[in-house]
């Protein structure tokens, strides 16, 4: 049965879509069948995988609002073991239309239930807001992965975000856990990035992933070519970081199965108590080279900036 992970942060521009696309591709390259659900009306995850706007294509809107079975709108993401539920601008209307619907917070959960056995991981790319689309994603998920940009203003909102998640846990999804906090756009040349990373690790302890996503030119360029960074430049720092993150997510899942435990929940012991935890040990799982259907790998040297 699939582990469902929502990738969410109320703040925009922190790397949610980049993480959804590249973590999904890295999990698929690790021979884990993965479904990526694009629940953001901007449809950036859809375009980042090479699917341009197409009014004739059925999307998550048809499933959420019109009752279309989700398997009918799921498409091959041009990569072995990776599938996509696409999005489009109609989802803006879905956030309004859901208000008057019965069980409005659980529509996505009901859709995923019918296909959950087919995948090992389901990733949901959430919009940068706490509307009904995000609430649906969190209601359907086992855990939430929170990307946080390594800048000062990101620190200001993180406690409010986790407080919101805990309120949702009390009212909408009691089993919602924290998959982890992911540091993104890290620049090891700046004191600010190092200080923000140190502060987050001190405060949240083992809830912060050991993997860190750097600022990287190749990572930024890949969406314009309609492919994950693994295909654009597998040797870049961005690709290596997401491969490492996939290893960590898989290792955490295996540990969870073996021990029957979750990551520490900031709502139960308060975030400060998590500071006593140690970082997750690196996984030794090997990730094979990705196979893109009908495409060849992009070449080039990695560039970290």
C-alpha positions in Angstrom: 0.0 0.0 0.0 1.3 3.4 -1.0 2.7 5.9 1.5 1.0 9.2 0.7 3.1 12.3 1.2 1.9 15.9 0.8 4.5 18.4 -0.1 3.2 21.6 1.5 4.2 25.1 2.7 1.9 28.1 2.9 4.8 30.2 1.6 5.4 30.3 -2.1 8.8 29.9 -3.9 10.3 27.5 -1.4 10.8 24.6 -3.8 7.5 22.5 -3.4 7.1 21.7 -7.1 10.8 21.2 -7.6 10.8 18.8 -4.7 7.6 17.0 -5.9 8.9 16.4 -9.4 12.5 15.5 -8.6 11.7 13.4 -5.5 9.1 11.5 -7.6 11.6 10.9 -10.3 14.3 9.8 -7.8 11.9 7.4 -6.2 10.9 6.0 -9.6 14.6 5.6 -10.4 14.9 3.6 -7.1 12.4 1.2 -8.6 9.6 2.4 -6.4 6.3 2.8 -8.3 5.3 6.4 -7.7 2.3 8.6 -8.5 2.6 12.4 -8.6 -0.6 14.4 -8.1 -0.5 18.0 -9.2 -3.0 19.8 -7.0 -1.8 23.3 -7.8 -3.9 25.3 -10.3 -0.6 26.8 -11.7 0.1 23.2 -13.0 3.9 23.7 -12.7 4.5 20.1 -11.8 2.6 19.1 -14.9 4.6 21.4 -17.2 7.9 20.4 -15.4 7.4 16.9 -16.6 7.0 18.0 -20.2 3.2 18.3 -20.6 2.1 21.6 -22.1 -1.3 23.1 -21.7 -4.0 21.1 -23.4 -7.7 22.0 -22.9 -8.7 18.5 -24.0 -6.6 16.7 -21.3 -8.6 15.6 -18.3 -7.1 16.7 -15.0 -7.6 16.6 -11.3 -10.5 19.0 -11.7 -12.6 16.3 -13.5 -11.9 13.8 -10.7 -12.6 16.2 -7.8 -15.6 18.0 -9.1 -17.1 15.8 -11.9 -16.5 12.4 -10.3 -14.2 11.1 -13.0 -12.3 8.0 -11.7 -8.8 9.0 -11.0 -7.3 6.1 -13.0 -8.8 7.6 -16.1 -7.0 10.9 -15.7 -3.7 9.4 -14.7 -1.0 9.5 -17.4 2.4 8.1 -18.0 5.0 10.7 -16.9 7.5 9.5 -19.6 9.5 7.6 -17.0 9.4 4.0 -15.9 7.4 3.7 -12.6 6.3 7.3 -12.5 2.7 8.4 -13.2 1.1 11.8 -13.1 -2.4 13.2 -12.3 -2.2 16.5 -14.1 -3.5 19.9 -13.2 -4.8 23.0 -15.0 -6.2 26.4 -14.3 -9.7 24.9 -13.7 -8.6 23.9 -10.2 -9.0 27.5 -9.2 -12.7 27.0 -9.6 -12.6 23.7 -7.8 -11.5 25.4 -4.6 -14.7 27.4 -4.8 -17.0 24.5 -5.9 -15.8 22.2 -3.2 -17.3 24.5 -0.5 -20.8 23.3 -1.1 -20.0 19.7 -1.6 -20.6 16.9 0.9 -17.4 15.6 2.6 -15.5 18.4 0.9 -12.3 17.8 2.8 -12.1 14.2 1.9 -12.8 14.1 -1.9 -9.1 13.5 -2.8 -8.8 10.9 -0.1 -11.7 8.9 -1.6 -10.2 9.2 -5.1 -6.8 7.9 -4.0 -8.3 5.0 -2.0 -9.2 3.3 -5.3 -5.7 3.2 -6.6 -3.6 3.2 -3.5 -2.6 -0.5 -3.8 -1.0 0.1 -7.2 1.8 2.4 -6.0 4.5 2.5 -3.3 4.5 6.2 -3.0 2.0 9.0 -3.8 3.3 12.5 -3.8 0.9 15.5 -3.7 2.2 18.9 -4.9 0.1 21.4 -2.9 -0.6 25.0 -3.8 1.0 27.8 -1.7 -2.0 28.5 0.4 -4.3 26.8 2.9 -7.4 26.5 0.7 -9.6 23.4 0.3 -7.2 21.9 -2.3 -4.4 21.9 0.3 -6.8 20.7 3.0 -7.9 17.8 0.7 -4.2 16.9 0.2 -3.5 16.9 3.9 -6.6 14.9 4.7 -5.6 12.2 2.2 -1.9 12.0 3.3 0.0 9.9 5.8 2.5 12.6 6.3 3.6 16.0 5.1 7.0 17.0 3.8 7.8 20.7 4.4 10.4 22.4 2.1 11.9 25.5 3.8 14.1 28.0 2.0 17.3 28.8 3.8 16.5 32.5 4.3 15.5 34.5 7.3 11.8 35.1 6.3 11.3 31.4 6.0 12.1 30.9 9.6 9.4 33.4 10.6 6.6 31.3 9.1 7.7 27.8 10.0 6.2 27.8 13.5 2.9 29.1 12.2 2.9 26.5 9.4 3.4 23.6 11.9 0.8 25.0 14.2 -1.6 25.0 11.3 -0.7 21.4 10.5 -1.3 20.4 14.1 -4.8 22.1 14.0 -5.6 20.1 10.9 -4.4 17.0 12.6 -6.8 17.5 15.5 -9.8 18.2 13.2 -9.3 16.6 9.8 -6.6 13.9 9.8 -5.6 12.5 13.2 -3.0 10.2 11.7 -1.1 13.0 9.8 2.6 12.9 10.6 5.6 14.9 9.7 7.7 13.2 7.0 10.4 15.8 7.5 11.6 19.3 7.0 13.7 19.8 3.9 16.2 22.6 3.6 16.1 24.1 0.0 18.0 26.7 -1.9 21.0 26.3 0.4 24.1 28.3 -0.5 27.1 27.1 1.5 29.0 30.3 0.5 26.7 32.5 2.6 26.7 32.8 6.4 22.9 33.3 6.3 22.2 29.9 4.8 24.5 28.2 7.3 22.9 30.0 10.2 19.3 29.2 9.1 20.2 25.6 8.6 21.8 25.4 12.0 18.9 27.1 13.7 16.4 24.7 12.1 18.4 21.7 13.1 18.8 23.0 16.6 15.1 23.6 16.9 13.6 20.6 15.1 16.4 18.0 15.5 15.8 14.7 13.7 12.7 16.1 11.9 15.1 17.9 9.5 16.3 15.7 6.6 20.0 15.2 6.4 19.7 15.8 2.7 20.0 19.5 1.7 18.9 20.9 -1.6 21.4 23.5 -2.9 20.9 26.4 -5.2 21.8 24.9 -8.5 21.7 26.2 -12.1 20.8 22.7 -13.6 18.0 22.3 -11.1 16.5 25.6 -12.2 17.0 24.9 -15.9 15.4 21.4 -16.0 11.7 22.5 -15.9 12.1 24.6 -19.0 13.2 21.5 -20.8 10.2 19.5 -19.4 12.1 16.9 -17.5 13.4 16.2 -14.0 16.9 17.1 -13.2 17.9 13.4 -13.3 17.4 13.5 -17.1 18.7 16.9 -17.6 22.0 16.4 -15.8 22.2 13.4 -13.5 25.7 14.5 -12.3 24.6 17.9 -11.1 24.5 18.8 -7.4 20.7 19.2 -7.6 20.2 15.7 -9.0 22.6 14.1 -6.4 20.7 15.9 -3.6 17.3 14.6 -4.7 18.7 11.1 -5.2 20.0 11.3 -1.6 16.6 12.6 -0.4 14.9 9.6 -2.0 17.3 7.2 -0.3 16.4 8.9 3.0 12.7 8.7 2.4 12.9 5.1 1.5 15.1 4.3 4.5 12.7 6.1 6.9 9.8 4.1 5.4 11.7 0.8 6.0 12.6 1.8 9.5 8.9 2.8 10.1 7.8 -0.6 8.9 10.4 -2.4 11.0 9.8 -0.5 14.2 6.2 0.7 13.8 7.3 4.3 14.6 6.7 7.7 13.1 9.0 10.8 13.0 8.7 12.9 16.1 5.5 14.9 16.0 6.0 18.6 16.9 2.4 18.8 18.2 3.0 16.3 21.0 6.3 17.2 22.5 6.7 20.7 21.1 9.3 21.5 18.6 11.9 22.4 21.1 12.0 18.8 22.5 12.9 17.5 19.1 16.2 19.3 19.3 17.5 16.4 21.4 17.1 14.0 18.5 19.9 13.1 16.2 19.9 13.3 12.4 18.7 10.3 10.3 21.6 8.0 9.4 22.3 7.9 5.6 20.8 5.1 3.7 22.9 2.6 1.8 20.1 1.9 -0.8 21.5 2.1 -4.3 19.6 4.2 -6.8 19.7 2.9 -10.4 20.0 5.1 -13.4 16.6 6.6 -14.6 14.9 5.4 -17.7 12.8 8.0 -19.5 10.3 6.7 -22.0 11.0 7.9 -25.5 13.7 10.3 -24.3 17.5 10.3 -23.8 19.4 11.8 -20.9 20.5 15.4 -21.1 24.2 15.9 -20.7 26.3 18.6 -19.2 28.3 19.4 -16.1 26.7 20.1 -12.8 26.8 23.7 -11.6 26.1 24.8 -8.1 25.4 28.4 -7.5 
